[in-house]
Amino acid sequence: MRESFRREWRALYGAVRAALVARTGEHLPLRAKPRAWGRAIPLTLAAVSLTGVFQLVQNQDWGYQPVQDIGAVRAADPLWLALVRTPLSLFVPALDLPVWGALAQILVVFGIAEICLGRGRTLAVAYLATLAGTLYARVGIALGPDGPLGLPASDAQVVDTGPSAAVVGLAVYVCWANRAWFTGGLVVLAMVVEVLVKNNLAGKEHLAAIAAVALGCAVLTWRQRGSGGPSSERPCPTRSGDRSWKPPTTS
């Protein structure tokens, strides 16, 4: 199993590096110029900056309520209001968690996803995962606390913000796109253990995000098989229509 993980991570690193070089035309070490990274992952850097701004503003006496008004989602809110706030809620860090954790998640996972998938698909998957968690909260509260998928009524007042559902969804999607089955399974297992150890709204929303992204992957696989194409995406596509790039070997 250790060797399987090692092969997957080595292949993913090689695929990300190849896609990064193809997109920017140059190798980008960790100490690369900020301008070069800006060309490679502009969405990720913008997301990190926006999250940092929201954190600074919501910790000010004058800023807490405005941030709540535009980005705080609760299951008790009207559905239309929750849907309007959901996109920005992704970038509002939870007040009870260290902000550096949210920033690190966005920088690493969003960065890899943006390089591999492009900005449009990264945003689509992130929003799908976040929306799945938002909608699940309402379903779980309707089911009640007695069932394994249910939630207590008190969770309707819990402020539901942060990038964690999007990060989990993107991690699963990138693993599927790169055929990193062991790594993807480890992500899913970690989220299941999280729910078993701490059975709360956030943990179950992570599982809802995984379910939504997994369903999307299954639909894409079915469509590709129906059209005679490959059964899954090629690892880290670089440019639309680029047929010359080949994924690195894992052997």
PyMOL commands that set and color helices and strands:
alter all, ss='L'
color gray80, all
select helices_A, chain A and resi 2-24+34-40+42-58+64-71+79-89+99-117+119-143+153-157+164-177+181-197+201-226
alter helices_A, ss='H'
color red, helices_A
deselect
rebuild
show_as cartoon
